[in-house]
Amino acid sequence: MRLTLSTAFLGLLVAQGAMAAGNGDAAVGGGLGGVLGNVVGGQLGGSTGAAVGAGVGGAAGSAVGARKGSRTEAAVGGGLGATGGSVIGNSLGGSTGSAIGAGVGGAAGGAVGSSLGDDRGGSHSGGGNYKHKHKNKYKHR
């Protein structure tokens, strides 16, 4: 339990940079989801279970934290970031490194994915969604 709290705290510290970019909720969600998924998955299935759990937790946490228009991108980013962070962290520092890597990767991936989703579809000024609602003033008589 102590390991989980310390890695979650470290994930939150790393997520502060993402918060400054305006994607803080997706970053925090991805980081916490990645850490918790990593720890639970590691208990159930070793290092492979930790990586899978981190991916699922990072994706879920990022999606919950992201704005409505960018949830899919945040989920993909958070899941991939947490999984990659878990695998890299495991090779560098065992189970502790895996949990830290999952938190950092989930936070970064969730923030980047959310930001990409905001840039792609967050604006109503383009994208072909505008309908012309003006009626013709001059009708044929």
C-alpha positions in Angstrom: 0.0 0.0 0.0 2.9 2.4 0.8 4.4 1.7 -2.6 1.1 2.5 -4.3 0.7 5.8 -2.5 4.3 6.9 -3.2 4.1 6.1 -6.9 0.7 7.8 -7.2 2.2 10.9 -5.6 5.1 10.8 -8.1 2.7 10.4 -11.0 0.8 13.5 -9.7 4.0 15.5 -9.5 4.8 14.7 -13.1 1.3 15.5 -14.2 1.7 19.1 -13.0 3.4 20.0 -16.3 0.5 18.6 -18.3 -2.0 20.6 -16.1 -0.3 23.8 -17.2 -1.2 22.9 -20.7 -4.9 22.7 -19.8 -5.2 18.9 -20.0 -4.7 18.3 -16.3 -7.7 16.1 -15.7 -6.8 13.6 -18.4 -3.2 13.6 -17.2 -4.1 13.0 -13.6 -6.6 10.3 -14.6 -4.2 8.6 -16.9 -1.4 8.7 -14.3 -3.5 7.4 -11.4 -5.3 4.8 -13.6 -1.9 3.6 -14.9 -0.4 3.2 -11.5 -3.4 1.5 -10.0 -3.9 -0.8 -13.0 -0.2 -1.6 -12.9 -0.2 -2.6 -9.2 -3.4 -4.7 -9.5 -2.3 -6.3 -12.8 1.1 -7.1 -11.3 -0.5 -8.8 -8.3 -2.7 -10.9 -10.7 -0.3 -11.7 -13.5 3.3 -10.6 -12.9 5.0 -8.2 -15.3 2.7 -9.0 -18.2 -0.3 -8.4 -16.1 1.2 -5.2 -14.8 1.6 -3.9 -18.3 -1.9 -4.9 -19.4 -3.4 -3.5 -16.2 -1.5 -0.2 -16.7 -2.8 0.1 -20.2 -6.4 -0.5 -19.2 -6.2 1.7 -16.2 -4.4 4.5 -18.1 -7.0 4.4 -20.8 -9.9 4.5 -18.5 -8.5 7.2 -16.3 -7.6 9.4 -19.2 -11.0 9.0 -20.8 -12.8 9.9 -17.6 -10.7 13.0 -17.1 -10.8 14.3 -20.6 -13.3 16.7 -22.1 -16.2 15.2 -24.1 -14.7 15.9 -27.6 -11.3 14.3 -26.9 -12.1 11.2 -24.8 -11.1 8.7 -27.4 -7.7 10.3 -28.1 -7.0 10.7 -24.4 -7.9 7.1 -23.8 -5.6 5.9 -26.6 -2.8 8.1 -25.4 -3.2 7.2 -21.7 -3.3 3.5 -22.4 -0.3 3.5 -24.7 1.7 5.7 -22.4 0.9 3.7 -19.3 1.7 0.4 -21.0 5.0 1.7 -22.5 6.0 3.3 -19.2 5.2 0.1 -17.4 7.4 -2.0 -19.7 10.3 0.5 -19.7 10.1 1.0 -15.9 10.0 -2.7 -15.3 13.2 -3.2 -17.2 14.9 -0.3 -15.4 13.6 -0.7 -11.8 11.5 -3.8 -11.4 8.0 -3.6 -10.0 8.6 -0.2 -8.4 10.0 1.2 -11.7 7.1 -0.4 -13.5 4.5 1.4 -11.4 6.3 4.7 -11.6 6.7 4.3 -15.4 3.0 3.5 -15.7 2.0 6.6 -13.8 4.3 8.9 -15.7 3.5 7.4 -19.1 -0.2 7.4 -18.4 -0.1 11.1 -17.4 1.9 12.1 -20.4 -0.1 10.0 -22.8 -3.4 11.2 -21.5 -2.4 14.8 -21.7 -1.0 14.5 -25.2 -4.0 12.5 -26.5 -6.4 15.0 -25.0 -4.5 17.9 -26.5 -4.6 16.2 -29.9 -8.3 15.6 -29.6 -8.9 19.3 -28.7 -6.8 20.4 -31.7 -8.6 18.1 -34.1 -12.2 18.4 -33.1 -12.7 20.9 -30.3 -13.5 23.8 -32.5 -16.9 24.5 -34.1 -15.4 26.9 -36.7 -14.5 24.2 -39.2 -14.7 20.6 -40.1 -17.8 20.7 -42.3 -20.3 20.9 -39.5 -21.5 24.4 -40.3 -25.0 24.5 -41.9 -26.1 27.4 -43.9 -29.4 28.5 -42.5 -30.1 31.7 -44.4 -33.1 31.6 -46.6 -33.2 33.2 -50.0 -34.7 36.7 -49.8 -35.8 36.9 -53.4 -38.3 34.3 -54.3 -39.4 33.7 -57.8 -42.9 35.2 -58.4 
